[in-house]
Amino acid sequence: MAEESLRGGITNAGAVVRDGEHVLRPASAHVAAIHAFLRAIRDQGFTGAPLPIGIDPDGRERLEFIPGDVPTSPYPAWAQTDEALASVAALLRRFHDASSAFTAEREGWNQVLADPDGGRAICHNDLELSNVVFRHGRAVALIDFEFAAPGRAIYDVAQLARLCVPIEHDVDRERMGWAEADRPARLRLIADAYGLDPSTRPALVPAVDDALRVIERAARQRRTPVSEETGGLAKYDRRRSWWAEHRHRFVAALR
């Protein structure tokens, strides 16, 4: 069977293919830590992430293919519903619960988008919709763990909010194909669906602050891809201004 190119992604766009029941993708320098982690959470019964098969002779990593729908920008209407967002947040909670028994070494992980405060939970750190597999409009699996690293679970929830609320200036929200929505309410929905308790919820917006600083720093240092088609570096100035103006609404939504 010929390899079938899979859509989505930025860093490895065009280089991820399906080979029957498996996916082949360029292996990062952090593949050993990622594969050990993915095997550990499968041993815990979590099936919402691909099982690693190994490394091919050509250096590509081979992973289990998880069937379903993976939305890409401009995002379809079904992927922008409250139900879809709630299902991603609930899946993220199950992912964090399954990973709680995993003891991560400090070394071996990609630090580009890692939690600046550190932590013991393994965070995905890149929960855009094109890294989520859906079936019938509900999230069933997380994929592409290239930026995974130890951190706080609340930081991973904030990364989900950054990408899927989304926390973005209207110019760039529209560019990505996101429809206008009550975004503070979508943040509250994430907190509810994930199951943040009253004592933890106030930490979510400060964690969003952290996530925004980290991705902007990475982009300005050219540690993550920067494309003029997605707004270039100017979008970070717009985002920072928009967030400063609207942040209080998100704080109020979590009370």
Buried (B, 14 or more C-beta within 10 A) or exposed (E): EEEEEBEBBBBBEEEBBBBEEBBBBBBBEBBBBBBBBBEBBBEEEBBBBBBBBEBEEEEBBBBBBBEBBBBBBEBBEEBBEEEBBBBBBBBBBBBBBBBEEBEBEEEBBBBBBBBEEEBEBBBBBBBBBBBBBBEEEBBBBBBBBBBBBBBBBBBBBBBBBBBBBBBBBEEBBEBBBBEEBEBBEBBBBBBBBBEBEEEBBEBBBBBBEBBBEBBBBBBEEEBBEBEEEEBEEEBBEBBBEBBEEEBEEBBEBBE
